[in-house]
Amino acid sequence: MPRVPVHGSHRTDSRRRRRRGAAVLLVGAALLAAGPAAAAEWSQFRGAALGHAGDAAVPLAWGEKTNLGWRTALPGAGWSQPIESAGRIYLTTAVGRAADAPSGMGGVMSMSTWGMQSTPKDPVQWRVLCLDPADGRIEWSRTVVESVPKYAKHASNSYATETPCATADAVIAFFGATGTLVALDRDGKELWRREFGPQPIQNQFGTGSSPVIHRAADGDRLLLQLYNEDSARIHCLDPRSGADLWKAERAKGTAWSTPVVWSNAGTAEVITAGEGSVIAYDLADGRERWRLTGLDTSFACSVVADADGVYFGTSSPGSKAPVYSIAAGHTGDLTPPKGQASSAAVRWSKTKSGAGMPSPVVVGDLLFFFGDKAVCYDKRTGEEKFRKRLPGGTTAVGSPVVVGTRIYLVNEKGRTVVMEAGPEFKVLAESTVGTADEVFWATPAVVGEALLIRSSEALYCVRPPKP
């Protein structure tokens, strides 16, 4: 597929390849550390370890008077995950009449939301917020863009669904509705911005792919996936300036997934999940390393990976809902032969098994998918360990979080189900925050001993009582 390196000299490419070794070692270490005992920061979507929060002392259960640190009402609406960096919490929101509160699964199923939505006529303010983790106080709010949206969104989505990412010195936010990528310093002062234009999304469902930062000894890299109905590009940028390092294109088509960096047997790769296929690129220069095709749908969720392989599943109305387990150490076209569910590269695959929106997690040799059910597979063989309906009678949309040997999953009504990350379905606790009017679609985050849970109206901090 086409790739467009910005710094294209042979000498520059050679230097990058020589520096790749240090970067790969860091990538591999981060992935191998993504187990229960690993310390993990939460400075981007799903944190630095793809949903793992190490052995954080997050409470097992909570209530209105127990283990609830604070609740902060938020302006506007958004499904972006809260993140933390250098002692500050960041999140994004969209404010205005056109950015009304999302309606949750009721909006998905309502006949009134089927078909194309009306284009808004009122302006929206796209904002970045900074909060104090100690008490939830909003320290500052910066309006990055104010305009009338070019495209509508689905009633269940928001105009601020993309999660920001952060370094110790800056927070970087992307708003797909306007195509604005912006970096702010710790005080909210703008450092740089790029304008990619409003993203035309299938059926005007709205955008959702988040930017992520990969840290390495040879320089940090910012990854931004722009998969829409007009084109499909992934940009690798310098997070200090926003300048392109390389970009790669594929066949156009909408996807809401977020790219993942993985060490494939010693080579750092960027994995992207899009319409009909999953493609991996070399992190150093954007060259395609492998692809798997033949999927009959796109991705609302993202892939997950560990040192042994890449795992993904997806689903949409009318699709085959596939799930795949790909072994490390392979390049080229990894698509299994027609009529076969496995190959040298694909350990196993299944249909009627993929989840819709929550991204999967892998814990040891177990692979977990969620939606209205919890499904567990042996990642090596595909053996199904269990398939159980989740308590509470409603679905989960936000992705799960792994804390030690527990999995925390928040459903759309604000009920958090804590289950054992084992081969048997075992619910350890259930707790609820929020009111009947609030909807919970955002992925929770772990900051120290706290679990941050975002609703359509507020941000909640669940944590042990202070001594």
Rosetta blueprint (number, residue, H / E / L):
1 M L
2 P L
3 R E
4 V L
5 P L
6 V L
7 H L
8 G L
9 S L
10 H H
11 R H
12 T H
13 D H
14 S H
15 R H
16 R H
17 R H
18 R H
19 R H
20 R H
21 G H
22 A H
23 A H
24 V H
25 L H
26 L H
27 V H
28 G H
29 A H
30 A H
31 L H
32 L H
33 A L
34 A L
35 G L
36 P L
37 A L
38 A L
39 A L
40 A L
41 E L
42 W L
43 S L
44 Q L
45 F L
46 R L
47 G L
48 A L
49 A L
50 L L
51 G L
52 H E
53 A L
54 G L
55 D L
56 A L
57 A L
58 V L
59 P L
60 L L
61 A L
62 W L
63 G E
64 E L
65 K L
66 T E
67 N L
68 L E
69 G E
70 W E
71 R E
72 T E
73 A E
74 L L
75 P L
76 G L
77 A E
78 G L
79 W L
80 S L
81 Q L
82 P L
83 I E
84 E E
85 S E
86 A L
87 G L
88 R E
89 I E
90 Y E
91 L E
92 T E
93 T E
94 A E
95 V E
96 G L
97 R H
98 A H
99 A H
100 D L
101 A L
102 P L
103 S L
104 G L
105 M H
106 G H
107 G H
108 V H
109 M H
110 S L
111 M H
112 S H
113 T H
114 W L
115 G L
116 M L
117 Q L
118 S L
119 T L
120 P L
121 K L
122 D L
123 P L
124 V E
125 Q E
126 W E
127 R E
128 V E
129 L E
130 C E
131 L E
132 D L
133 P L
134 A L
135 D L
136 G L
137 R L
138 I E
139 E E
140 W E
141 S E
142 R E
143 T E
144 V E
145 V E
146 E E
147 S E
148 V L
149 P L
150 K L
151 Y L
152 A L
153 K L
154 H L
155 A L
156 S L
157 N L
158 S L
159 Y L
160 A L
161 T L
162 E L
163 T L
164 P L
165 C E
166 A E
167 T L
168 A L
169 D L
170 A E
171 V E
172 I E
173 A E
174 F E
175 F E
176 G L
177 A L
178 T L
179 G L
180 T E
181 L E
182 V E
183 A E
184 L E
185 D E
186 R L
187 D L
188 G L
189 K L
190 E E
191 L E
192 W E
193 R E
194 R E
195 E E
196 F L
197 G L
198 P L
199 Q L
200 P L
201 I L
202 Q H
203 N H
204 Q H
205 F L
206 G L
207 T L
208 G L
209 S L
210 S L
211 P L
212 V E
213 I E
214 H E
215 R L
216 A L
217 A L
218 D L
219 G L
220 D L
221 R E
222 L E
223 L E
224 L E
225 Q E
226 L E
227 Y E
228 N L
229 E L
230 D L
231 S L
232 A E
233 R E
234 I E
235 H E
236 C E
237 L E
238 D L
239 P L
240 R L
241 S L
242 G L
243 A L
244 D E
245 L E
246 W E
247 K E
248 A E
249 E E
250 R L
251 A L
252 K L
253 G L
254 T L
255 A L
256 W L
257 S L
258 T L
259 P L
260 V E
261 V E
262 W E
263 S E
264 N E
265 A L
266 G L
267 T E
268 A E
269 E E
270 V E
271 I E
272 T E
273 A E
274 G E
275 E L
276 G L
277 S E
278 V E
279 I E
280 A E
281 Y E
282 D E
283 L L
284 A L
285 D L
286 G L
287 R L
288 E E
289 R E
290 W E
291 R E
292 L E
293 T L
294 G L
295 L L
296 D L
297 T L
298 S L
299 F L
300 A L
301 C L
302 S L
303 V L
304 V E
305 A E
306 D E
307 A L
308 D L
309 G E
310 V E
311 Y E
312 F E
313 G E
314 T L
315 S L
316 S L
317 P L
318 G L
319 S L
320 K L
321 A L
322 P L
323 V E
324 Y E
325 S E
326 I E
327 A E
328 A L
329 G L
330 H L
331 T L
332 G E
333 D E
334 L L
335 T L
336 P L
337 P L
338 K L
339 G L
340 Q L
341 A L
342 S L
343 S L
344 A L
345 A L
346 V E
347 R E
348 W E
349 S E
350 K E
351 T L
352 K L
353 S L
354 G L
355 A L
356 G L
357 M L
358 P L
359 S L
360 P L
361 V E
362 V E
363 V E
364 G L
365 D L
366 L E
367 L E
368 F E
369 F E
370 F E
371 G L
372 D L
373 K E
374 A E
375 V E
376 C E
377 Y E
378 D E
379 K L
380 R L
381 T L
382 G L
383 E L
384 E E
385 K E
386 F E
387 R E
388 K E
389 R E
390 L L
391 P L
392 G L
393 G L
394 T L
395 T L
396 A L
397 V L
398 G L
399 S L
400 P L
401 V E
402 V E
403 V E
404 G L
405 T L
406 R E
407 I E
408 Y E
409 L E
410 V E
411 N L
412 E L
413 K L
414 G L
415 R E
416 T E
417 V E
418 V E
419 M E
420 E E
421 A L
422 G L
423 P L
424 E L
425 F L
426 K L
427 V E
428 L E
429 A E
430 E E
431 S E
432 T E
433 V L
434 G L
435 T L
436 A L
437 D L
438 E L
439 V L
440 F L
441 W L
442 A L
443 T L
444 P L
445 A E
446 V E
447 V E
448 G L
449 E L
450 A E
451 L E
452 L E
453 I E
454 R E
455 S L
456 S L
457 E L
458 A E
459 L E
460 Y E
461 C E
462 V E
463 R L
464 P L
465 P L
466 K L
467 P L
